[in-house]
């Protein structure tokens, strides 16, 4: 599956196997999504894709941030929650 994403000025398009996604039927689009999700799963399983990065693509349900700063490193702690 060849994916080309064009961005810039007024040229924005996602073309998969020479078909713009806006021109795909619902069945074609579903097949593309399934192939992409399968590739993501394979990548996660062989450590080529970060699970955390994939989770980050989803809308989270809650975000909490501790305003206290660590005295040793200056970092803060946050927790993001997804309910899938």
Residue pairs with C-beta under 8 A, 6 or more apart in sequence:
1 16
1 17
1 32
1 35
2 16
2 17
2 18
3 14
3 15
3 16
4 13
4 14
4 15
4 16
5 13
5 14
5 15
6 12
6 13
6 14
6 15
13 20
13 22
14 20
14 21
15 21
16 24
16 32
19 28
21 29
21 32
24 32
40 49
40 54
42 48
43 49
44 50
44 51
44 54
55 82
58 82
58 84
59 82
60 80
60 81
60 82
61 81
61 82
61 83
62 79
62 80
62 81
63 78
63 79
63 80
63 81
64 78
64 79
64 81
65 76
65 77
65 78
66 76
66 77
66 78
67 76
68 76
68 77
69 75
69 76
70 76
70 77
